[in-house]
Amino acid sequence: MGEELQRDLGEQPVAQLMADHGLKALDLVGASTQQLTHKMVARACKGRRLTLKVKAKVCAAMCAASGEAYRPSDLFNY
């Protein structure tokens, strides 16, 4: 078999940014205008590899909840 894609990438910057703003997963889910779930936020913080669409949803929710302008590259290191 070829190279396996690493799925667990360690804690991501989004987790630290959420802590800095005093935000929890519930805050991101509530601020989202798209269908974002607690499980998506948890996976984002833990460093599980996400699709581009889910990364965009998490980023949009983070921007709405924090009032800051973030890009996906600010929230994820992969």
Steps between C-alpha positions, in 0.01 A plus 500: 500500500625856452553767759222521751348839559558609860164580655588603855699824479505611864334797663437780254532878543120529494488339846735761647318786327170377640652492849646849453155637409326297772299306244369146520368271226146607590591862422632410154198283420266779612685764298504292184257579222588172333443148624786464748491232766675458834673195356650706216635754748641228725672333205642835390649567843643150540672515164306244303535567127195693374366567154536848355126563543507414870812714550316790335197449727717497812684810379177690428359407841823603674491837325135555595546392863822690566443812291846455347591426138669160476602293201511119501881521497479688833295222658659187356864402446440249221 
